[in-house]
Amino acid sequence: MNNQELQKKIRELFDELFIANESVPIIVEGKKDEFALRKLGATGTIIRFNVGQSIFNFCEELAKKYQQVIILTDWDDKGKQLFDRLKRDFQHNSVKTIETFWLDFKRFCSKEIQEVEYLTKFLAD
């Protein structure tokens, strides 16, 4: 897949993500990830993982407000570990996790890009 085809596929994924985000919050790692999603057009709820509390407590607090979430951490080793922990702890708190976006972005981006915040730069090229 060349860069132009990859950019088109990523834009399509973002279109689907932003439609889902109208009713389901997106969980990201940090401020730069949230900024990148906003710059690309996200208008729904985006929640940054708060490293000031444990992952379980973070998930437990969100479980009081949401029945499902979209997990969109980075695709590097640290992001994958966080993805796995968030997924497990949300499920322990009876919150449905939507993982398809993370899996699709990882599949299409992992060779070129490993972090959510760099998608805006890639799409601008």
DSSP file (Angstrom, degrees, kcal/mol; ACC not computed):
  #  RESIDUE AA STRUCTURE BP1 BP2  ACC     N-H-->O    O-->H-N    N-H-->O    O-->H-N    TCO  KAPPA ALPHA  PHI   PSI    X-CA   Y-CA   Z-CA
    1    1 A M              0   0    0      0, 0.0     2,-0.1     0, 0.0     0, 0.0   0.000 360.0 360.0 360.0 125.9    0.0    0.0    0.0
    2    2 A N     >  -     0   0    0      1,-0.1     4,-2.5     4,-0.0     5,-0.2  -0.304 360.0 -98.1 -81.7 172.6    1.5    3.4   -1.0
    3    3 A N  H  > S+     0   0    0      1,-0.2     4,-2.9     2,-0.2     5,-0.2   0.866 122.1  53.1 -60.1 -39.0    1.3    6.5    1.2
    4    4 A Q  H  > S+     0   0    0      2,-0.2     4,-2.0     1,-0.2    -1,-0.2   0.917 112.0  44.6 -64.7 -43.0   -1.6    7.9   -0.8
    5    5 A E  H  > S+     0   0    0      2,-0.2     4,-2.4     1,-0.2    -2,-0.2   0.890 113.8  51.1 -66.4 -39.2   -3.7    4.8   -0.3
    6    6 A L  H  X S+     0   0    0     -4,-2.5     4,-2.6     2,-0.2    -2,-0.2   0.917 109.1  50.0 -64.4 -44.1   -2.7    4.6    3.4
    7    7 A Q  H  X S+     0   0    0     -4,-2.9     4,-2.4     1,-0.2    -1,-0.2   0.902 110.7  50.4 -60.7 -41.2   -3.7    8.2    4.0
    8    8 A K  H  X S+     0   0    0     -4,-2.0     4,-2.1     2,-0.2    -2,-0.2   0.928 111.6  47.6 -62.9 -45.1   -7.1    7.5    2.3
    9    9 A K  H  X S+     0   0    0     -4,-2.4     4,-2.2     1,-0.2    -2,-0.2   0.905 112.0  49.7 -63.7 -41.7   -7.6    4.4    4.5
   10   10 A I  H  X S+     0   0    0     -4,-2.6     4,-2.4     2,-0.2    -1,-0.2   0.904 109.3  51.7 -65.1 -41.3   -6.6    6.3    7.7
   11   11 A R  H  X S+     0   0    0     -4,-2.4     4,-2.4     1,-0.2    -1,-0.2   0.906 108.9  51.2 -61.1 -40.8   -9.0    9.1    6.8
   12   12 A E  H  X S+     0   0    0     -4,-2.1     4,-2.1     2,-0.2    -1,-0.2   0.907 109.0  50.9 -62.4 -41.3  -11.8    6.6    6.3
   13   13 A L  H  X S+     0   0    0     -4,-2.2     4,-2.8     1,-0.2    -2,-0.2   0.911 109.6  50.5 -62.4 -41.4  -11.0    5.1    9.8
   14   14 A F  H  X S+     0   0    0     -4,-2.4     4,-3.0     2,-0.2     5,-0.2   0.900 106.7  54.5 -64.3 -39.5  -11.2    8.6   11.3
   15   15 A D  H  X S+     0   0    0     -4,-2.4     4,-1.5     1,-0.2    -1,-0.2   0.939 112.7  43.2 -57.5 -46.4  -14.5    9.2    9.7
   16   16 A E  H  X S+     0   0    0     -4,-2.1     4,-2.3     1,-0.2    -2,-0.2   0.906 113.9  51.6 -65.2 -42.4  -15.9    6.0   11.3
   17   17 A L  H  X S+     0   0    0     -4,-2.8     4,-2.4     1,-0.2    -2,-0.2   0.920 109.2  49.2 -60.6 -45.4  -14.2    6.8   14.6
   18   18 A F  H  < S+     0   0    0     -4,-3.0     4,-0.4     2,-0.2    25,-0.2   0.813 109.1  52.3 -70.1 -29.3  -15.7   10.3   14.8
   19   19 A I  H >< S+     0   0    0     -4,-1.5     3,-1.2    -5,-0.2     4,-0.3   0.936 112.6  45.2 -67.1 -46.3  -19.2    9.0   14.0
   20   20 A A  H >X S+     0   0    0     -4,-2.3     3,-1.6     1,-0.2     4,-1.5   0.866 105.7  62.6 -62.7 -35.2  -18.8    6.5   16.9
   21   21 A N  T 3< S+     0   0    0     -4,-2.4    24,-0.6     1,-0.3    -1,-0.2   0.611  82.6  79.0 -69.2 -11.9  -17.4    9.2   19.1
   22   22 A E  T <4 S+     0   0    0     -3,-1.2    -1,-0.3    -4,-0.4    -2,-0.2   0.803 117.1  12.9 -63.8 -26.9  -20.6   11.2   18.9
   23   23 A S  T <4 S+     0   0    0     -3,-1.6    -2,-0.2    -4,-0.3    -1,-0.2   0.504 125.8  58.3-125.4  -9.4  -22.0    8.8   21.5
   24   24 A V  S  < S-     0   0    0     -4,-1.5    -1,-0.2    42,-0.1    45,-0.1  -0.987  78.8-124.1-128.6 128.6  -19.0    6.9   22.9
   25   25 A P        -     0   0    0      0, 0.0    45,-2.8     0, 0.0     2,-0.5  -0.355  18.7-133.9 -70.2 149.7  -16.0    8.6   24.5
   26   26 A I  E     -ab  46  70A   0     19,-2.3    21,-3.2    43,-0.2     2,-0.6  -0.894  11.9-147.3-102.2 132.1  -12.5    8.0   23.2
   27   27 A I  E     +ab  47  71A   0     43,-3.4    45,-2.8    -2,-0.5     2,-0.3  -0.893  24.7 173.8 -99.9 122.6   -9.7    7.2   25.8
   28   28 A V  E     -a   48   0A   0     19,-2.4    21,-2.7    -2,-0.6    45,-0.2  -0.774  37.7-119.0-122.8 169.4   -6.3    8.5   24.8
   29   29 A E  S    S-     0   0    0     43,-0.4     2,-0.3    -2,-0.3    22,-0.1   0.895  78.8 -13.5 -77.7 -40.9   -2.9    8.6   26.6
   30   30 A G  S  > S-     0   0    0     18,-0.1     4,-2.0     1,-0.1     3,-0.2  -0.859  73.3 -78.0-154.7-175.9   -2.3   12.3   26.8
   31   31 A K  H  > S+     0   0    0     -2,-0.3     4,-2.7     1,-0.2     5,-0.2   0.854 119.7  54.3 -60.7 -41.0   -2.9   16.0   25.8
   32   32 A K  H  > S+     0   0    0      2,-0.2     4,-2.3     1,-0.2    -1,-0.2   0.867 107.7  51.0 -65.5 -35.9   -1.1   15.7   22.5
   33   33 A D  H  > S+     0   0    0     -3,-0.2     4,-2.2     2,-0.2    -1,-0.2   0.926 111.3  47.4 -66.0 -44.1   -3.3   12.8   21.4
   34   34 A E  H  X S+     0   0    0     -4,-2.0     4,-2.4     1,-0.2    -2,-0.2   0.929 111.8  50.7 -61.3 -44.9   -6.4   14.7   22.3
   35   35 A F  H  X S+     0   0    0     -4,-2.7     4,-2.6     1,-0.2    -2,-0.2   0.910 109.2  51.4 -59.8 -43.3   -5.2   17.7   20.4
   36   36 A A  H  X S+     0   0    0     -4,-2.3     4,-1.7     1,-0.2    -1,-0.2   0.919 110.7  47.7 -61.2 -44.7   -4.4   15.6   17.3
   37   37 A L  H  X>S+     0   0    0     -4,-2.2     5,-2.7     2,-0.2     4,-0.7   0.901 112.4  49.2 -64.9 -40.0   -7.9   14.1   17.3
   38   38 A R  H ><5S+     0   0    0     -4,-2.4     3,-1.0     3,-0.2    -2,-0.2   0.914 109.5  52.1 -63.8 -42.0   -9.5   17.5   17.7
   39   39 A K  H 3<5S+     0   0    0     -4,-2.6    -1,-0.2     1,-0.3    -2,-0.2   0.832 108.2  51.9 -63.2 -32.0   -7.4   18.9   14.9
   40   40 A L  H 3<5S-     0   0    0     -4,-1.7    -1,-0.3    -5,-0.2    -2,-0.2   0.576 132.7 -87.8 -82.7 -10.1   -8.6   16.0   12.7
   41   41 A G  T <<5 +     0   0    0     -3,-1.0    -3,-0.2    -4,-0.7     2,-0.2   0.505  69.6 153.2 122.5   4.6  -12.2   16.7   13.5
   42   42 A A      < +     0   0    0     -5,-2.7    -1,-0.3     1,-0.2     4,-0.1  -0.462   7.8 168.3 -66.7 133.6  -13.3   14.9   16.6
   43   43 A T        +     0   0    0    -25,-0.2    -1,-0.2    -2,-0.2     3,-0.1   0.467  48.3  85.7-121.7  -9.1  -16.1   16.7   18.4
   44   44 A G  S    S-     0   0    0      1,-0.2     2,-0.3   -26,-0.1   -22,-0.2  -0.030  94.1 -56.1 -83.1-170.2  -17.2   14.0   20.9
   45   45 A T        -     0   0    0    -24,-0.6   -19,-2.3   -23,-0.0     2,-0.4  -0.528  50.3-175.3 -73.4 128.2  -15.9   13.3   24.4
   46   46 A I  E     -a   26   0A   0     -2,-0.3     2,-0.5   -21,-0.2   -19,-0.2  -0.997   5.7-163.6-124.7 128.3  -12.2   12.5   24.6
   47   47 A I  E     -a   27   0A   0    -21,-3.2   -19,-2.4    -2,-0.4     2,-0.4  -0.951  10.2-142.8-118.8 125.0  -10.8   11.5   28.0
   48   48 A R  E     -a   28   0A   0     -2,-0.5     2,-0.2   -21,-0.2   -19,-0.2  -0.670  29.1-109.4 -83.9 136.4   -7.1   11.5   28.7
   49   49 A F        -     0   0    0    -21,-2.7     2,-0.8    -2,-0.4    -1,-0.1  -0.489  31.0-137.0 -64.0 129.1   -5.7    8.7   30.9
   50   50 A N    >   -     0   0    0     -2,-0.2     3,-1.5     1,-0.1     8,-0.1  -0.805  15.1-167.3 -94.6 107.6   -4.9   10.2   34.2
   51   51 A V  T 3  S+     0   0    0     -2,-0.8    -1,-0.1     1,-0.3     4,-0.1   0.552  78.1  81.2 -72.4  -4.5   -1.5    8.8   35.4
   52   52 A G  T 3  S+     0   0    0      2,-0.1     2,-0.3    -3,-0.0    -1,-0.3   0.542  97.2  40.7 -76.8  -6.1   -2.2   10.3   38.8
   53   53 A Q  S <  S-     0   0    0     -3,-1.5     0, 0.0     1,-0.0     0, 0.0  -0.912  98.4 -87.0-135.9 164.3   -4.4    7.3   39.6
   54   54 A S     >  -     0   0    0     -2,-0.3     4,-2.4     1,-0.1     5,-0.2  -0.270  36.5-116.3 -68.0 158.1   -4.3    3.6   39.0
   55   55 A I  H  > S+     0   0    0      1,-0.2     4,-2.5     2,-0.2     5,-0.2   0.917 116.2  52.1 -61.0 -43.1   -5.6    2.2   35.8
   56   56 A F  H  > S+     0   0    0      1,-0.2     4,-2.8     2,-0.2    -1,-0.2   0.930 110.3  47.1 -61.4 -45.2   -8.2    0.2   37.7
   57   57 A N  H  > S+     0   0    0      2,-0.2     4,-2.5     1,-0.2    -1,-0.2   0.888 110.7  53.1 -64.1 -38.3   -9.5    3.3   39.6
   58   58 A F  H  X S+     0   0    0     -4,-2.4     4,-2.0     2,-0.2    -1,-0.2   0.943 113.3  43.1 -58.4 -49.1   -9.5    5.3   36.3
   59   59 A C  H  X S+     0   0    0     -4,-2.5     4,-1.9     1,-0.2    -2,-0.2   0.882 111.9  54.1 -65.9 -39.2  -11.7    2.6   34.8
   60   60 A E  H  X S+     0   0    0     -4,-2.8     4,-0.6    -5,-0.2    -1,-0.2   0.904 108.9  48.6 -62.2 -42.8  -13.9    2.3   37.9
   61   61 A E  H >< S+     0   0    0     -4,-2.5     3,-1.0     1,-0.2     4,-0.4   0.917 112.6  47.2 -64.2 -44.3  -14.6    6.1   37.8
   62   62 A L  H >X S+     0   0    0     -4,-2.0     4,-2.7     1,-0.2     3,-1.5   0.810 100.8  66.9 -68.8 -28.1  -15.5    6.1   34.2
   63   63 A A  H 3< S+     0   0    0     -4,-1.9    -1,-0.2     1,-0.3    -2,-0.2   0.749  92.5  62.1 -63.2 -22.7  -17.7    3.0   34.6
   64   64 A K  T << S+     0   0    0     -3,-1.0    -1,-0.3    -4,-0.6    -2,-0.2   0.728 117.8  27.2 -72.8 -21.2  -20.0    5.2   36.7
   65   65 A K  T <4 S+     0   0    0     -3,-1.5     2,-0.4    -4,-0.4    -2,-0.2   0.701 119.3  47.2-110.8 -28.0  -20.6    7.4   33.7
   66   66 A Y     <  -     0   0    0     -4,-2.7    -1,-0.2     1,-0.1     3,-0.1  -0.927  44.8-165.4-129.0 142.9  -20.2    5.2   30.6
   67   67 A Q  S    S+     0   0    0     -2,-0.4    29,-2.9     1,-0.2     2,-0.3   0.646  85.9  18.4 -93.8 -19.5  -21.4    1.8   29.5
   68   68 A Q  E     - c   0  96A   0     27,-0.2     2,-0.3     2,-0.0    -1,-0.2  -0.993  64.2-172.4-149.5 154.7  -18.8    1.6   26.6
   69   69 A V  E     - c   0  97A   0     27,-2.3    29,-3.2    -2,-0.3     2,-0.5  -0.959  23.5-127.7-142.4 157.9  -15.6    3.3   25.6
   70   70 A I  E     -bc  26  98A   0    -45,-2.8   -43,-3.4    -2,-0.3     2,-0.6  -0.954  23.9-149.2-106.1 123.0  -13.3    3.4   22.6
   71   71 A I  E     +b   27   0A   0     27,-1.3    31,-0.4    -2,-0.5   -43,-0.1  -0.835  23.5 168.0 -95.0 123.5   -9.6    2.8   23.6
   72   72 A L        +     0   0    0    -45,-2.8   -43,-0.4    -2,-0.6     2,-0.1  -0.535  13.9 151.6-136.1  68.3   -7.1    4.6   21.4
   73   73 A T        -     0   0    0      1,-0.2     6,-0.1   -45,-0.2     7,-0.0  -0.355  54.5 -77.5 -84.4 174.3   -3.7    4.4   22.9
   74   74 A D        -     0   0    0     -2,-0.1    41,-0.2     1,-0.1     9,-0.2  -0.134  33.6-125.7 -65.8 170.7   -0.5    4.4   20.9
   75   75 A W  S    S+     0   0    0     39,-2.5    40,-0.2     4,-0.1    -1,-0.1   0.354  76.8 102.0-103.6   3.6    0.7    1.3   19.0
   76   76 A D  S  > S-     0   0    0     38,-0.9     4,-2.6     1,-0.1     5,-0.2  -0.182  94.8 -88.8 -75.9 179.4    4.2    1.2   20.6
   77   77 A D  H  > S+     0   0    0      1,-0.2     4,-2.3     2,-0.2     5,-0.2   0.908 128.5  47.8 -58.9 -44.6    5.0   -1.3   23.4
   78   78 A K  H  > S+     0   0    0      1,-0.2     4,-2.3     2,-0.2    -1,-0.2   0.919 113.3  48.3 -62.7 -44.1    3.9    1.1   26.2
   79   79 A G  H  > S+     0   0    0      1,-0.2     4,-2.7     2,-0.2    -2,-0.2   0.876 110.4  51.1 -65.0 -38.0    0.7    1.9   24.4
   80   80 A K  H  X S+     0   0    0     -4,-2.6     4,-2.6     2,-0.2    -1,-0.2   0.911 109.8  49.9 -65.8 -41.8   -0.1   -1.8   23.8
   81   81 A Q  H  X S+     0   0    0     -4,-2.3     4,-2.2    -5,-0.2    -2,-0.2   0.924 113.2  46.2 -61.8 -43.6    0.5   -2.5   27.5
   82   82 A L  H  X S+     0   0    0     -4,-2.3     4,-3.1     2,-0.2     5,-0.3   0.914 110.6  53.6 -64.8 -42.3   -1.8    0.3   28.5
   83   83 A F  H  X S+     0   0    0     -4,-2.7     4,-2.7     1,-0.2    -2,-0.2   0.939 110.2  47.3 -55.1 -49.2   -4.4   -0.8   25.9
   84   84 A D  H  X S+     0   0    0     -4,-2.6     4,-2.3     1,-0.2    -1,-0.2   0.901 114.4  46.0 -62.4 -42.2   -4.4   -4.3   27.4
   85   85 A R  H  X S+     0   0    0     -4,-2.2     4,-3.0     2,-0.2     5,-0.3   0.928 113.7  48.1 -67.4 -45.2   -4.7   -3.1   31.0
   86   86 A L  H  X S+     0   0    0     -4,-3.1     4,-3.0     2,-0.2     5,-0.3   0.941 112.1  50.2 -60.0 -47.0   -7.5   -0.6   30.1
   87   87 A K  H  X S+     0   0    0     -4,-2.7     4,-2.2    -5,-0.3    -2,-0.2   0.937 114.4  44.1 -56.2 -49.6   -9.4   -3.2   28.2
   88   88 A R  H  X S+     0   0    0     -4,-2.3     4,-2.1    -5,-0.2    -1,-0.2   0.931 116.2  45.6 -63.2 -46.7   -9.1   -5.7   31.1
   89   89 A D  H  X S+     0   0    0     -4,-3.0     4,-0.9     2,-0.2    -2,-0.2   0.849 112.1  50.7 -72.5 -33.2  -10.0   -3.2   33.8
   90   90 A F  H ><>S+     0   0    0     -4,-3.0     5,-2.6    -5,-0.3     3,-0.7   0.932 110.8  49.9 -64.5 -43.7  -12.9   -1.7   31.9
   91   91 A Q  H ><5S+     0   0    0     -4,-2.2     3,-1.7    -5,-0.3    -2,-0.2   0.869 105.8  55.9 -64.3 -35.4  -14.3   -5.2   31.3
   92   92 A H  H 3<5S+     0   0    0     -4,-2.1    -1,-0.3     1,-0.3    -2,-0.2   0.766 108.8  49.1 -64.2 -24.1  -13.9   -6.0   35.1
   93   93 A N  T <<5S-     0   0    0     -4,-0.9    -1,-0.3    -3,-0.7    -2,-0.2   0.147 122.3-109.0-100.7  17.8  -16.1   -2.9   35.6
   94   94 A S  T < 5S+     0   0    0     -3,-1.7     2,-0.5     1,-0.2    -3,-0.2   0.791  72.0 141.3  60.7  32.9  -18.7   -4.1   33.1
   95   95 A V      < -     0   0    0     -5,-2.6     2,-0.3    -8,-0.1   -27,-0.2  -0.921  51.4-129.2-104.5 126.8  -17.8   -1.4   30.5
   96   96 A K  E     -c   68   0A   0    -29,-2.9   -27,-2.3    -2,-0.5     2,-0.5  -0.579  21.7-148.8 -73.9 131.3  -17.8   -2.6   26.9
   97   97 A T  E     -c   69   0A   0     -2,-0.3     2,-0.8   -29,-0.2   -27,-0.2  -0.892   4.5-147.6-105.2 130.7  -14.6   -1.7   25.1
   98   98 A I  E     +c   70   0A   0    -29,-3.2   -27,-1.3    -2,-0.5     4,-0.2  -0.866  28.1 164.3 -95.0 111.5  -14.6   -0.9   21.4
   99   99 A E     >  +     0   0    0     -2,-0.8     4,-2.5   -29,-0.2     5,-0.2   0.533  46.8  93.0-106.4 -11.0  -11.2   -2.1   20.2
  100  100 A T  H  > S+     0   0    0      1,-0.2     4,-2.7     2,-0.2     5,-0.2   0.848  85.5  52.2 -59.6 -37.1  -11.7   -2.3   16.4
  101  101 A F  H  > S+     0   0    0      2,-0.2     4,-3.0     1,-0.2     5,-0.3   0.939 110.8  46.9 -66.1 -45.0  -10.4    1.2   15.8
  102  102 A W  H  > S+     0   0    0    -31,-0.4     4,-2.6    -4,-0.2    -2,-0.2   0.934 114.5  47.8 -60.1 -46.1   -7.2    0.6   17.8
  103  103 A L  H  X S+     0   0    0     -4,-2.5     4,-2.2     2,-0.2    -2,-0.2   0.904 114.0  46.4 -63.2 -41.8   -6.7   -2.7   16.0
  104  104 A D  H  X S+     0   0    0     -4,-2.7     4,-2.4    -5,-0.2     5,-0.2   0.929 113.6  47.2 -67.7 -45.3   -7.3   -1.2   12.6
  105  105 A F  H  X S+     0   0    0     -4,-3.0     4,-2.8     1,-0.2     5,-0.4   0.917 112.8  50.5 -61.7 -41.6   -5.0    1.8   13.2
  106  106 A K  H  X S+     0   0    0     -4,-2.6     4,-2.0    -5,-0.3    -1,-0.2   0.924 110.7  49.3 -60.7 -44.5   -2.3   -0.5   14.5
  107  107 A R  H  < S+     0   0    0     -4,-2.2    -1,-0.2    -5,-0.2    -2,-0.2   0.904 121.2  33.8 -63.1 -42.5   -2.6   -2.7   11.4
  108  108 A F  H  < S+     0   0    0     -4,-2.4     4,-0.2    -5,-0.1    -2,-0.2   0.758 129.2  31.8 -86.3 -25.0   -2.4    0.2    9.0
  109  109 A C  H >X S+     0   0    0     -4,-2.8     4,-3.7    -5,-0.2     3,-0.7   0.648  84.2  95.1-109.3 -17.3    0.0    2.5   10.8
  110  110 A S  T 3< S+     0   0    0     -4,-2.0    -1,-0.1    -5,-0.4    -3,-0.1   0.752  90.3  47.0 -58.9 -27.1    2.4    0.4   12.9
  111  111 A K  T 34 S+     0   0    0     -4,-0.2    -1,-0.3    -5,-0.2    -2,-0.1   0.879 128.1  24.7 -77.8 -37.3    5.2    0.5   10.2
  112  112 A E  T <4 S+     0   0    0     -3,-0.7     2,-0.4     1,-0.3    -2,-0.2   0.873 132.0  18.5 -91.6 -45.6    4.9    4.2    9.6
  113  113 A I     <  +     0   0    0     -4,-3.7    -1,-0.3    -7,-0.1     3,-0.1  -0.982  45.3 177.7-136.3 137.4    3.5    5.7   12.8
  114  114 A Q        +     0   0    0     -2,-0.4   -39,-2.5    -3,-0.1   -38,-0.9   0.378  67.2  65.4-119.8   2.0    3.3    4.3   16.3
  115  115 A E  S >  S-     0   0    0    -41,-0.2     3,-1.2   -40,-0.2     4,-0.3  -0.982  70.3-136.9-132.8 139.8    1.6    7.3   18.1
  116  116 A V  G >  S+     0   0    0     -2,-0.4     3,-1.9     1,-0.3     4,-0.4   0.890 102.7  61.4 -56.1 -43.3   -1.8    8.9   17.8
  117  117 A E  G 3  S+     0   0    0      1,-0.3     3,-0.5     2,-0.2     4,-0.4   0.726  98.3  57.4 -62.3 -22.3   -0.3   12.4   17.9
  118  118 A Y  G <> S+     0   0    0     -3,-1.2     4,-2.1     1,-0.2    -1,-0.3   0.523  82.4  84.8 -87.7  -4.7    1.7   11.9   14.7
  119  119 A L  H <> S+     0   0    0     -3,-1.9     4,-2.5    -4,-0.3    -1,-0.2   0.861  84.8  56.8 -64.8 -34.5   -1.3   11.0   12.6
  120  120 A T  H  > S+     0   0    0     -3,-0.5     4,-1.3    -4,-0.4    -1,-0.2   0.923 108.6  46.5 -63.4 -42.2   -2.0   14.7   11.9
  121  121 A K  H  > S+     0   0    0     -4,-0.4     4,-1.1     2,-0.2     3,-0.2   0.920 112.5  50.1 -64.2 -44.3    1.5   15.2   10.5
  122  122 A F  H  < S+     0   0    0     -4,-2.1     3,-0.5     1,-0.2    -2,-0.2   0.904 111.5  47.8 -61.4 -42.3    1.2   12.0    8.4
  123  123 A L  H  < S+     0   0    0     -4,-2.5    -1,-0.2     1,-0.2    -2,-0.2   0.741 108.0  56.4 -72.6 -21.9   -2.1   13.1    6.9
  124  124 A A  H  <        0   0    0     -4,-1.3    -1,-0.2    -3,-0.2    -2,-0.2   0.730 360.0 360.0 -79.8 -22.8   -0.8   16.6    6.2
  125  125 A D     <        0   0    0     -4,-1.1    -1,-0.2    -3,-0.5    -2,-0.1   0.493 360.0 360.0 -68.4 360.0    2.1   15.2    4.0
